[in-house]
Each structure stands twice: as C-alpha cells, then as structure tokens.
Amino acid sequence: MMYISDSLNKMIEESFKHNWNRPALSDYKGITLYYRDVARRIAKMHIIFKGVGIQKGDKIAICSKNQANWAVVFLACLTYGAVPVPILHEFKPSNIQHIVNHSDSKVLFAGSSILEGVAISHMEKLNTVICLDDFSLVHTKDTNVYLTMEHLNEHFGKAYPKSFGPESVSYEAESSPEEMAMINYTSGTSGFSKGVMIPYRALRSNVLFAYQVLPQINETSNVVSILPSAHMYGMMFEFLFEMTVGAHVHFLTRVPSPSVIVKAFEEIKPKIIISVPLVIEKIYKSRLQPFLSTPGVRFLLRLPIADKKIKTQINDTLTKSFGGEFEEVIIGGAAFNREADNFFNSIGFRYTVGYGMTECAPIITYADWKERRVGSCGYAAPRMEIRIDSENPQTIPGEIQVRGDNTMLGYYKNELATRDAFTKDGWMRTGDLGIIDKDGYLYIKGRSKSMILGPSGQNIYPEEIESIINNMPYVVESLVIEDEGKIVALIYPDLENAAKDGILSSEMLEAKMNENIRIVNEEMPNYSKIASVRIMPEEFEKTPKRSIKRYIYQK
C-alpha cells in the first residue's frame, strides 16, 4: 500500500518505515538489501554528503550499470535535498566527463569499469569521486572527506546512539512541487544530449500514475529491472515507484540479452514487466515467427476452430516465458513493430504500448491492455493533456504537444532550447507527429525531424516503411533516409540465417534484398517508393534505449 502525500520524500519515508523487514533491492544472483538495509545505507550516505559539504540543490552524478548501490545513492540524493544526475553507463568517457562538468556535479559515484575510462583531472569541478561498487573513496580534494569516510561507522554510531530503527527515518519534504528533483541527460536521436530538469511534481505525478493504473503492485510484488536505471523509463517504473509501495526490485547486472531476461522472468516471476520494443520483437522473431511461417501452421490458422486453439497455446507458452504472473507487459521507448503488434493482440497477450519522453519523466499516454487499440499508444495519462498541432487532428498528422504535471522545467543552462521546447501558450512540443481519434487515443506517425518531404510536398514517415522492411526475410533492422531527392533503404542483414539458407555471396544477398524492396514497394504510394538499397556491414549505432541514431546516417 502507498502512503499518499504532497511530498515524494515523505512517501519514500513512510514506505521504508512500513516495509522495514521486507526485501527491497537485489542484484540478480547477488546481494539482497532489505528496506532496513537501504535506510541504513542512505543514512550513511547523508553523513558522507555532509562531510563533502553538499548543500541542498547541489548536484551529484551517478554512473554505473544497474545495481542495488545505484538505487541507494539515488534515493540518498533525493532524501537529502541534493540533485541526482544519472548518467547512462553506455556513454563514452568524453561524454560522461562533459555531463559531469556541464551539470556542475560536486560528487561522482561511478562503477569501477567507468572509473577506468574517465579522466578525473578533466572534471575540475568535482570535489570527490567514490566507487559505487564498494563505496570506496577514489579521489577527494578535501581531507575532511577522507576522515569522514575513514570513520563512517563511528559517525553513524554518534548520530544514532541507541539504535537505528524505523523511527530513525525522517526525510525532509521538498520545499515546493516546482523544486528541481533531478537532471536527466538524454542522448535522444537528434544530436548531443541536453540536461532535462525534472521537478518533484513530475516524479510524484508519475509515481501516482503507476499506483493508479497498477494497484496490484504492492509489498508482495517482484519486479525485474532490465532497462538502464539512468533512463527515465526504467528508473521510474522499474525502481522508484516500487520503492514507494514496498515492492522487491531485482536488478539484472549482466547484459540483458533475451535469453538472460527470460531466465530471470521464469525464476523471479515479476508482477509487472517494463520493456522496449526491441526485446519483445526479438522474442517474436526468434521464437514465434519461424513456427508461424510453417505451411502446416499457416493452414491451421485459416481454420476458425484450429486458429483459436493454436493462438491460445501460443499465448500460454509466451505468458510462461515471461514468468506467468505479470499483470501486463508495458512497451515503450520506441515504435512497436506493426506485425508483432497485430499478432500479440490477436492471441490475447497481456501487453500495452505507452508513449512518453524524458521531458515528461516520462509518461504521456497509456491504456490498460484490456482497452488498448492496435497501432495506438493509449490516451492522456492522469494530470496530462494532449493536443495535435493540425487543422484536422483526427486525420492530418501534426506535432504532438502536451502540458500537465509531468512536464519538465526546461533544459539545464540552455535557455534557448528551453524556449524552443514550449509554445507561446505554454504547451510542451514533443517533436513527434501524430493523430488523435474521437476517443482521445493517440497514434504516432513519426518524429517530425525524421519526416521526409515527398516530391509534391507529401509527408513520408520512415518508421512506417521500416516497420514493413524489418519483417522481410534476412533483415535484422533498417533505416529509411532521403538522399539527393530519392528514398534509400539502409539494411543490416541477418547473415547467419541467410547463410543457413545457402545465400553465401554478397551478390546473392543483394539480390534478395532488392527482391524484398520490390515487395515492399508494392505497398507504397509512388512518392514514397524506395529507389535503392544499401547493405550495412554492421548494426546501426544506437542510443542506450536502443533507438537508432538517425542523425548519423541522414545526409
């Protein structure tokens, strides 16, 4: 059960008191911290912050793979009044250094593998660097910090002379809903990341949203964290919300390949699953598509009675592979493959597709799996409004604009980008294009920056064409771009399966891809037909949430 308060920090405080003896954070196949252990570590972090001289509003950078200690430091920052700056550990050292400097962070908590790559001397504003794996002191400019760390247990004993129990937990409420809670640097797909300033009202609103739509998640629930904790989607719905209701979060500390994820799901049996389309689509393509494409199954699927029975069996098998006890799978972070979307819907799989962005911490739209519509990403979340900048929002795509409690304050130290992000009447511009039906369901048509203008002014949405190409034989992924007025498909091929089927030379592979494109073009209007194909030697460079960095490939 969640304690509802105007203060997020007070909600966290009450959860710790109520769930004192329950498991809170686990590293998969590693340590487990109970809520009492997390509270104790937070108290020690507060002592360290005081020793470093951290004041309310000071920035603290956190950079490592998913692990329980990451969560401890993040919670310690919020409950102290400091501003956490989560940094995706996939970033290159130069980017990490840039973000630490740009954010004015005074302390850096980082995993050992990160510390091997970064140059502390290039982050001149830092006072202290601490290894997140074991909380060892790596660097400090202040002798007092060294003494505080050296005698941390002694300081803790003086602060809590009798004992450390639930009554010892007391976190100061944020001063205002508009107070900046954190800065999240998003890599996005349009260039170098900007620091999104997220207020407490946005974090609290997203937590309340999860509580409202997922009341089944409580102190008995398990959740597997597979997305980067430094990304808003994973951080909010695989960690922070769970901490306010007493759930048990299991961090996958290894690379979350589909096989590792499925094994963890089967063991932990999570109550809710948060995923990006790539994971679901890989399971669909590797486990279901080969079976569904066999002549016998195709024939049976045309028979009404057999069709229903087979789809029920597929749904049961798929449900078991996700642990069997989940309320629903929530897919977000990128566009969902149209064919997979249609199929999962047809078998009755418990999934839904949401829409959000870092600037909304992150949720914008959502619909429960029982009321979702294929191709849509739901309707406006509580405390959020949506409008389409179009003369006819139901039929003509326009920019999706939003306002409400979830929206950001702006971009840190970037007034120009902040002004550009909002309309004159206060709506936040998402940069995405969509339409909205009479019932308020949103259908995304693509990003405005990736939209291609046809020869007579037609709008061409690359994502829609890519969705078709990606379901063609021997295609892993694709990117549709404009080059000198022509539409070109960049394709990263499935060389392993092609070789199994006797496609061994580059000429044979190119011929197969051209045949694929001929079939795709049959579905395309003349102005958006693909003129040529380029086979890519390696997979496309991606952001940590697995979106292709379009700006690298678009001329």
C-alpha positions as CSV (number, residue, x, y, z in Angstrom):
1,M,0.0,0.0,0.0
2,M,1.2,3.5,-0.8
3,Y,1.2,6.4,1.7
4,I,-0.1,9.4,-0.3
5,S,1.4,12.7,0.5
6,D,2.1,16.1,-1.2
7,S,5.8,15.2,-0.7
8,L,7.6,12.4,-2.6
9,N,10.3,12.3,0.0
10,K,7.6,11.7,2.7
11,M,6.1,8.9,0.6
12,I,9.5,7.3,0.4
13,E,10.0,7.7,4.2
14,E,6.7,6.1,5.0
15,S,7.4,3.2,2.7
16,F,10.7,2.5,4.4
17,K,9.0,2.5,7.9
18,H,6.1,0.3,6.8
19,N,8.3,-2.2,4.9
20,W,11.2,-2.3,7.2
21,N,11.7,-6.1,7.2
22,R,10.9,-6.7,3.6
23,P,13.4,-7.2,0.7
24,A,13.9,-4.0,-1.3
25,L,16.8,-4.3,-3.8
26,S,18.6,-7.3,-5.2
27,D,21.4,-7.8,-7.6
28,Y,20.3,-10.8,-9.7
29,K,22.3,-13.8,-8.5
30,G,23.9,-11.4,-5.9
31,I,23.2,-9.5,-2.7
32,T,19.7,-8.6,-1.3
33,L,19.1,-5.4,0.7
34,Y,16.1,-5.2,2.9
35,Y,14.3,-1.8,3.3
36,R,16.1,-1.5,6.7
37,D,19.5,-2.1,5.0
38,V,18.7,0.6,2.3
39,A,17.6,3.1,5.0
40,R,20.9,2.4,6.9
41,R,23.0,3.0,3.8
42,I,21.0,6.1,3.0
43,A,21.8,7.5,6.5
44,K,25.5,6.8,6.0
45,M,25.3,8.5,2.5
46,H,23.9,11.6,4.2
47,I,26.8,11.6,6.6
48,I,29.2,11.5,3.7
49,F,27.3,14.3,1.9
50,K,27.6,16.4,4.9
51,G,31.4,15.7,5.1
52,V,31.8,16.7,1.5
53,G,29.9,19.9,2.2
54,I,26.9,19.1,0.0
55,Q,24.1,21.7,0.3
56,K,20.5,21.4,-0.7
57,G,20.4,21.7,-4.5
58,D,24.0,20.6,-5.1
59,K,24.4,18.1,-8.0
60,I,25.7,14.5,-7.5
61,A,26.4,12.4,-10.6
62,I,25.8,8.7,-10.6
63,C,27.2,6.5,-13.4
64,S,27.2,2.7,-13.4
65,K,25.5,-0.4,-14.7
66,N,22.2,-1.3,-12.9
67,Q,22.9,-2.4,-9.3
68,A,21.5,-2.0,-5.8
69,N,24.1,0.6,-4.8
70,W,23.0,2.8,-7.7
71,A,19.5,2.9,-6.2
72,V,20.8,3.6,-2.7
73,V,22.7,6.7,-3.9
74,F,19.8,7.9,-6.0
75,L,17.4,7.7,-3.0
76,A,20.1,9.2,-0.7
77,C,20.3,12.3,-3.0
78,L,16.6,12.9,-3.2
79,T,16.0,12.4,0.6
80,Y,18.9,14.8,1.4
81,G,17.8,17.5,-1.0
82,A,20.7,17.1,-3.4
83,V,20.0,16.8,-7.1
84,P,21.0,13.4,-8.6
85,V,22.4,13.4,-12.1
86,P,22.1,9.8,-13.5
87,I,24.4,9.2,-16.4
88,L,24.0,6.2,-18.7
89,H,27.0,3.9,-18.3
90,E,27.0,3.2,-22.1
91,F,28.2,6.8,-22.7
92,K,31.7,7.2,-23.9
93,P,34.2,8.6,-21.3
94,S,34.3,12.0,-23.0
95,N,30.5,12.3,-22.8
96,I,30.5,11.3,-19.1
97,Q,33.1,13.9,-18.4
98,H,31.2,16.6,-20.3
99,I,28.0,15.8,-18.4
100,V,29.7,15.9,-15.0
101,N,31.2,19.3,-15.9
102,H,28.1,20.7,-17.5
103,S,25.8,19.7,-14.6
104,D,28.2,21.3,-12.1
105,S,28.3,18.0,-10.1
106,K,30.4,18.1,-6.9
107,V,30.5,14.3,-6.3
108,L,30.7,11.4,-8.8
109,F,29.6,7.9,-7.8
110,A,30.8,5.5,-10.6
111,G,31.3,1.8,-11.2
112,S,34.8,0.6,-11.4
113,S,34.6,-0.1,-15.1
114,I,33.6,3.6,-15.6
115,L,36.4,4.9,-13.5
116,E,38.9,3.0,-15.6
117,G,38.0,5.1,-18.6
118,V,37.3,8.6,-17.3
119,A,40.0,11.2,-16.5
120,I,39.2,12.7,-13.1
121,S,41.6,15.6,-13.9
122,H,39.2,16.6,-16.8
123,M,36.4,17.1,-14.3
124,E,37.7,20.0,-12.4
125,K,34.5,20.9,-10.6
126,L,34.4,17.6,-8.8
127,N,35.2,17.6,-5.1
128,T,35.0,13.8,-4.5
129,V,34.8,10.6,-6.5
130,I,33.5,7.4,-4.9
131,C,33.5,3.9,-6.4
132,L,29.8,2.7,-6.5
133,D,30.7,-1.0,-6.4
134,D,32.0,-0.9,-2.8
135,F,31.7,2.8,-1.7
136,S,35.5,3.2,-1.5
137,L,37.0,6.6,-1.8
138,V,38.8,7.1,-5.1
139,H,39.6,10.8,-5.1
140,T,38.9,13.9,-3.0
141,K,40.2,17.4,-2.7
142,D,39.2,17.7,0.9
143,T,41.0,16.0,3.8
144,N,37.7,16.1,5.8
145,V,36.1,13.8,3.3
146,Y,38.8,11.3,3.8
147,L,38.4,11.4,7.6
148,T,34.6,11.1,7.3
149,M,34.9,8.0,5.1
150,E,37.6,6.6,7.4
151,H,35.4,6.9,10.5
152,L,32.0,6.5,8.9
153,N,30.7,3.8,11.3
154,E,31.9,5.9,14.2
155,H,29.9,8.9,12.9
156,F,26.9,6.7,12.3
157,G,27.0,5.5,15.9
158,K,27.1,9.0,17.2
159,A,24.2,10.1,15.0
160,Y,22.1,7.1,16.2
161,P,23.5,6.2,19.7
162,K,20.7,3.9,20.8
163,S,19.7,2.0,17.7
164,F,18.7,2.6,14.1
165,G,15.1,1.6,13.6
166,P,12.0,2.8,11.6
167,E,11.6,5.7,14.0
168,S,15.1,6.9,12.9
169,V,14.0,7.5,9.3
170,S,13.0,11.1,8.8
171,Y,13.4,12.8,5.4
172,E,12.8,16.5,4.8
173,A,10.0,17.3,2.4
174,E,10.8,19.1,-0.8
175,S,10.2,22.9,-0.4
176,S,7.9,23.1,-3.4
177,P,6.4,20.9,-6.2
178,E,8.4,23.0,-8.6
179,E,11.7,22.3,-6.9
180,M,14.2,20.6,-9.2
181,A,14.5,16.9,-8.2
182,M,17.0,15.7,-10.8
183,I,18.7,16.3,-14.1
184,N,18.5,13.6,-16.7
185,Y,20.7,13.8,-19.8
186,T,19.0,12.1,-22.7
187,S,21.0,11.1,-25.7
188,G,18.0,11.1,-28.0
189,T,18.2,10.7,-31.8
190,S,18.9,14.3,-32.8
191,G,22.4,15.1,-31.6
192,F,24.2,15.5,-28.3
193,S,22.1,15.2,-25.1
194,K,20.6,18.1,-23.1
195,G,20.1,18.1,-19.3
196,V,16.4,17.8,-18.6
197,M,15.4,19.5,-15.3
198,I,12.7,17.4,-13.7
199,P,10.7,18.8,-10.8
200,Y,9.4,16.9,-7.8
201,R,5.8,17.3,-9.1
202,A,6.7,15.3,-12.3
203,L,8.3,12.5,-10.3
204,R,5.4,12.4,-7.8
205,S,2.8,12.5,-10.6
206,N,4.4,9.6,-12.4
207,V,4.6,7.6,-9.2
208,L,0.9,8.3,-8.6
209,F,0.1,7.3,-12.2
210,A,1.7,3.9,-11.7
211,Y,-0.2,3.5,-8.4
212,Q,-3.5,4.4,-10.1
213,V,-3.1,2.1,-13.1
214,L,-1.3,-0.8,-11.4
215,P,-2.9,-1.1,-8.0
216,Q,-1.9,-4.8,-8.0
217,I,1.8,-3.9,-7.4
218,N,2.4,-3.9,-3.7
219,E,4.7,-5.0,-0.9
220,T,4.4,-8.7,-2.1
221,S,5.4,-7.9,-5.7
222,N,8.6,-8.7,-7.6
223,V,9.9,-6.6,-10.4
224,V,12.8,-7.3,-12.7
225,S,14.8,-4.2,-13.8
226,I,16.1,-4.7,-17.3
227,L,16.2,-1.2,-18.7
228,P,19.0,1.3,-17.7
229,S,18.2,2.8,-14.3
230,A,19.7,6.1,-15.6
231,H,17.0,6.3,-18.2
232,M,13.7,7.8,-17.0
233,Y,11.5,4.9,-18.3
234,G,13.4,2.2,-16.3
235,M,14.2,4.4,-13.3
236,M,10.6,5.5,-12.8
237,F,8.7,2.2,-13.4
238,E,11.2,-0.4,-12.5
239,F,12.6,1.2,-9.4
240,L,11.2,4.5,-8.0
241,F,7.5,3.7,-8.0
242,E,8.3,0.2,-6.5
243,M,10.2,1.9,-3.6
244,T,7.0,3.8,-2.6
245,V,4.8,0.7,-2.4
246,G,7.3,-1.8,-0.8
247,A,7.9,-4.0,-3.8
248,H,11.1,-6.0,-4.4
249,V,13.3,-4.9,-7.3
250,H,15.8,-7.3,-8.9
251,F,18.5,-5.6,-11.0
252,L,19.9,-7.6,-13.9
253,T,23.5,-6.6,-13.6
254,R,24.6,-8.5,-16.7
255,V,23.9,-7.6,-20.3
256,P,20.1,-8.2,-20.6
257,S,20.0,-10.5,-23.7
258,P,16.6,-12.1,-24.4
259,S,17.8,-15.5,-23.0
260,V,19.1,-13.9,-19.8
261,I,15.8,-11.9,-19.4
262,V,13.6,-14.9,-20.0
263,K,15.5,-17.0,-17.5
264,A,15.2,-14.2,-14.9
265,F,11.5,-13.9,-15.5
266,E,11.0,-17.6,-15.1
267,E,12.8,-17.5,-11.7
268,I,11.6,-14.2,-10.2
269,K,8.1,-14.2,-11.7
270,P,7.7,-10.4,-11.9
271,K,4.3,-8.8,-11.3
272,I,4.8,-6.2,-14.0
273,I,7.2,-6.1,-17.0
274,I,8.6,-2.9,-18.5
275,S,10.2,-3.4,-21.9
276,V,11.3,-1.7,-25.0
277,P,10.0,-3.0,-28.4
278,L,13.4,-4.5,-29.4
279,V,13.2,-7.1,-26.6
280,I,9.6,-8.2,-27.5
281,E,10.3,-8.1,-31.2
282,K,13.4,-10.3,-30.8
283,I,11.3,-12.9,-28.9
284,Y,8.6,-12.7,-31.6
285,K,11.1,-13.1,-34.5
286,S,13.2,-15.8,-32.9
287,R,10.6,-17.9,-31.1
288,L,7.3,-17.4,-32.9
289,Q,7.8,-16.3,-36.5
290,P,9.6,-19.5,-37.6
291,F,6.8,-21.6,-36.1
292,L,4.0,-19.4,-37.6
293,S,5.5,-19.5,-41.1
294,T,5.4,-23.3,-41.5
295,P,2.9,-24.5,-44.1
296,G,1.0,-26.6,-41.6
297,V,0.5,-23.8,-39.1
298,R,-0.4,-21.3,-41.8
299,F,-3.1,-23.8,-42.9
300,L,-4.4,-24.4,-39.4
301,L,-4.6,-20.6,-38.7
302,R,-7.0,-20.3,-41.6
303,L,-9.4,-22.7,-39.8
304,P,-11.6,-20.8,-37.2
305,I,-11.6,-23.6,-34.6
306,A,-7.9,-24.6,-35.0
307,D,-6.9,-20.9,-35.2
308,K,-8.3,-20.2,-31.8
309,K,-6.8,-23.3,-30.2
310,I,-3.3,-22.6,-31.6
311,K,-3.4,-18.9,-30.6
312,T,-4.4,-19.9,-27.1
313,Q,-1.4,-22.4,-26.9
314,I,0.9,-19.7,-28.2
315,N,-0.3,-17.2,-25.6
316,D,0.1,-19.7,-22.8
317,T,3.6,-20.5,-23.8
318,L,4.6,-16.9,-24.2
319,T,3.0,-16.0,-20.9
320,K,5.0,-18.7,-19.1
321,S,8.2,-17.4,-20.7
322,F,7.6,-14.1,-19.0
323,G,7.2,-15.7,-15.6
324,G,3.4,-16.3,-15.8
325,E,2.4,-13.9,-13.0
326,F,2.6,-10.5,-14.7
327,E,-0.4,-8.1,-14.8
328,E,0.8,-6.8,-18.2
329,V,3.8,-6.1,-20.3
330,I,4.2,-2.3,-20.9
331,I,6.1,-1.5,-24.1
332,G,7.5,2.0,-24.6
333,G,10.6,3.9,-25.6
334,A,10.2,3.5,-29.4
335,A,7.7,2.4,-32.1
336,F,6.4,-1.1,-31.8
337,N,6.6,-3.3,-34.9
338,R,3.2,-3.3,-36.7
339,E,3.2,-7.0,-37.5
340,A,4.2,-8.0,-34.0
341,D,1.6,-5.6,-32.5
342,N,-1.2,-7.2,-34.6
343,F,-0.2,-10.7,-33.7
344,F,0.2,-10.2,-30.0
345,N,-3.2,-8.5,-30.0
346,S,-4.8,-11.4,-31.9
347,I,-3.6,-14.1,-29.4
348,G,-4.8,-12.1,-26.4
349,F,-1.4,-11.5,-24.9
350,R,-1.5,-9.1,-21.9
351,Y,0.5,-6.2,-23.2
352,T,0.1,-2.5,-23.9
353,V,2.1,0.2,-25.7
354,G,2.6,3.5,-23.9
355,Y,4.2,6.8,-25.0
356,G,6.5,9.1,-23.1
357,M,9.7,11.0,-23.1
358,T,12.4,12.1,-20.7
359,E,11.0,15.6,-20.7
360,C,7.8,14.2,-19.1
361,A,9.5,11.9,-16.5
362,P,8.4,10.0,-18.7
363,I,4.7,9.1,-19.2
364,I,2.4,11.0,-21.6
365,T,-0.1,8.3,-22.7
366,Y,-1.2,4.9,-21.6
367,A,-4.2,2.5,-21.8
368,D,-4.6,-0.8,-19.9
369,W,-4.1,-3.9,-22.1
370,K,-7.8,-4.7,-21.9
371,E,-8.8,-1.4,-23.5
372,R,-5.8,-0.6,-25.8
373,R,-6.2,-0.3,-29.5
374,V,-3.7,-1.7,-32.1
375,G,-1.5,0.9,-33.5
376,S,-2.3,3.4,-30.7
377,C,-0.2,4.2,-27.6
378,G,-3.2,5.0,-25.4
379,Y,-4.7,8.2,-24.2
380,A,-3.5,11.0,-22.0
381,A,-2.2,9.9,-18.6
382,P,-3.7,11.4,-15.4
383,R,-2.8,15.1,-14.9
384,M,-1.7,15.3,-18.6
385,E,-3.3,16.9,-21.7
386,I,-2.5,16.4,-25.4
387,R,-3.2,18.4,-28.5
388,I,-2.3,17.9,-32.1
389,D,-1.0,21.0,-34.0
390,S,-3.0,20.3,-37.1
391,E,-6.1,21.7,-38.9
392,N,-7.7,18.3,-38.5
393,P,-6.1,16.3,-35.6
394,Q,-8.1,13.2,-36.4
395,T,-6.9,12.8,-40.0
396,I,-3.9,15.1,-40.6
397,P,-0.8,14.4,-38.6
398,G,0.6,17.3,-36.6
399,E,3.1,17.8,-33.8
400,I,2.1,16.3,-30.5
401,Q,2.0,18.9,-27.8
402,V,1.5,18.3,-24.1
403,R,1.0,20.0,-20.8
404,G,0.5,18.9,-17.2
405,D,2.2,17.9,-14.0
406,N,4.7,15.5,-15.8
407,T,6.4,18.2,-17.9
408,M,9.9,19.4,-17.3
409,L,11.1,22.7,-16.0
410,G,13.4,23.1,-19.0
411,Y,17.0,22.3,-20.1
412,Y,19.8,23.0,-17.6
413,K,21.8,26.0,-18.6
414,N,20.2,26.1,-22.0
415,E,17.6,28.9,-22.2
416,L,17.3,28.9,-26.0
417,A,16.5,25.2,-26.1
418,T,14.0,25.6,-23.3
419,R,12.2,28.4,-25.1
420,D,12.1,26.4,-28.3
421,A,10.6,23.4,-26.3
422,F,7.4,25.3,-25.4
423,T,4.8,27.1,-27.4
424,K,3.8,30.7,-26.5
425,D,0.7,29.5,-24.7
426,G,2.7,27.0,-22.5
427,W,2.4,23.6,-24.3
428,M,5.5,21.5,-24.5
429,R,6.5,20.5,-28.0
430,T,7.4,16.8,-28.3
431,G,8.9,16.9,-31.8
432,D,6.7,13.8,-32.6
433,L,3.9,13.7,-35.1
434,G,0.6,12.0,-34.6
435,I,-3.2,12.0,-34.9
436,I,-5.8,11.5,-32.2
437,D,-9.1,9.8,-32.6
438,K,-12.5,11.0,-31.3
439,D,-12.0,8.9,-28.1
440,G,-8.6,10.5,-27.3
441,Y,-6.4,7.6,-28.4
442,L,-3.1,8.8,-29.8
443,Y,-1.5,7.3,-33.0
444,I,2.1,8.3,-33.6
445,K,3.2,8.8,-37.2
446,G,6.8,9.5,-36.6
447,R,9.3,12.1,-35.4
448,S,9.0,15.5,-37.1
449,K,12.8,15.6,-37.6
450,S,12.8,12.2,-39.4
451,M,9.9,13.0,-41.6
452,I,10.8,13.2,-45.3
453,L,9.0,15.6,-47.7
454,G,7.9,13.9,-50.9
455,P,8.3,15.4,-54.4
456,S,5.0,17.2,-54.3
457,G,5.1,18.1,-50.6
458,Q,3.8,14.7,-49.3
459,N,4.7,13.6,-45.8
460,I,6.7,10.4,-45.8
461,Y,7.2,8.7,-42.4
462,P,10.3,6.5,-42.5
463,E,9.3,4.5,-39.4
464,E,6.2,3.1,-41.2
465,I,8.3,1.9,-44.1
466,E,10.9,0.5,-41.8
467,S,8.2,-1.5,-40.0
468,I,7.5,-3.3,-43.2
469,I,11.1,-3.9,-44.2
470,N,12.0,-5.2,-40.8
471,N,9.6,-8.1,-41.3
472,M,11.1,-9.2,-44.7
473,P,13.4,-12.3,-44.8
474,Y,17.0,-11.9,-43.7
475,V,16.5,-8.3,-42.3
476,V,17.7,-7.5,-38.8
477,E,17.0,-3.8,-38.9
478,S,16.6,-1.0,-41.4
479,L,16.7,2.8,-41.8
480,V,15.0,4.8,-44.5
481,I,16.6,8.1,-45.4
482,E,16.5,10.7,-48.2
483,D,19.5,11.0,-50.5
484,E,19.5,13.6,-53.3
485,G,15.7,13.5,-53.5
486,K,15.4,9.8,-53.5
487,I,14.3,7.3,-50.8
488,V,17.0,4.9,-49.8
489,A,16.8,1.9,-47.5
490,L,19.8,1.1,-45.4
491,I,19.6,-2.6,-44.3
492,Y,21.6,-4.5,-41.7
493,P,21.1,-8.1,-42.9
494,D,20.7,-11.4,-40.9
495,L,23.9,-13.0,-42.3
496,E,23.6,-16.1,-40.1
497,N,20.2,-17.2,-41.3
498,A,21.0,-16.2,-44.9
499,A,24.0,-18.5,-44.8
500,K,21.9,-21.3,-43.5
501,D,19.6,-21.0,-46.5
502,G,22.5,-21.0,-49.0
503,I,22.8,-17.2,-49.5
504,L,26.6,-17.1,-49.3
505,S,27.8,-14.3,-51.6
506,S,27.3,-10.6,-51.4
507,E,25.7,-10.7,-54.9
508,M,23.1,-13.3,-53.7
509,L,22.3,-11.2,-50.6
510,E,22.0,-8.0,-52.6
511,A,19.6,-9.7,-55.0
512,K,17.5,-11.0,-52.1
513,M,17.3,-7.5,-50.5
514,N,16.3,-6.0,-53.9
515,E,13.5,-8.6,-54.1
516,N,12.4,-7.6,-50.6
517,I,12.3,-4.0,-51.6
518,R,10.3,-4.8,-54.7
519,I,7.6,-6.4,-52.5
520,V,7.7,-3.5,-50.0
521,N,7.3,-1.0,-52.9
522,E,4.1,-2.8,-53.9
523,E,2.5,-1.5,-50.7
524,M,3.9,2.1,-51.1
525,P,2.4,5.0,-53.0
526,N,4.6,6.3,-55.8
527,Y,6.0,9.2,-53.9
528,S,7.4,7.0,-51.1
529,K,8.8,4.1,-53.1
530,I,12.3,3.0,-52.3
531,A,14.8,3.8,-55.1
532,S,17.8,1.8,-53.9
533,V,19.2,-0.4,-51.1
534,R,22.5,-0.2,-49.3
535,I,23.6,-3.2,-47.2
536,M,25.2,-2.1,-43.9
537,P,28.3,-4.1,-42.7
538,E,27.4,-3.7,-39.0
539,E,24.3,-2.8,-36.9
540,F,23.3,0.8,-36.6
541,E,24.7,2.9,-33.8
542,K,22.0,3.3,-31.1
543,T,21.1,5.2,-28.0
544,P,21.0,3.3,-24.7
545,K,17.3,2.8,-25.1
546,R,18.1,1.1,-28.4
547,S,16.8,3.8,-30.8
548,I,18.8,4.2,-33.9
549,K,20.8,7.5,-34.0
550,R,19.2,8.7,-37.2
551,Y,21.2,11.9,-37.4
552,I,24.4,9.9,-38.0
553,Y,23.0,8.3,-41.2
554,Q,20.8,11.0,-42.6
555,K,22.7,13.2,-45.1
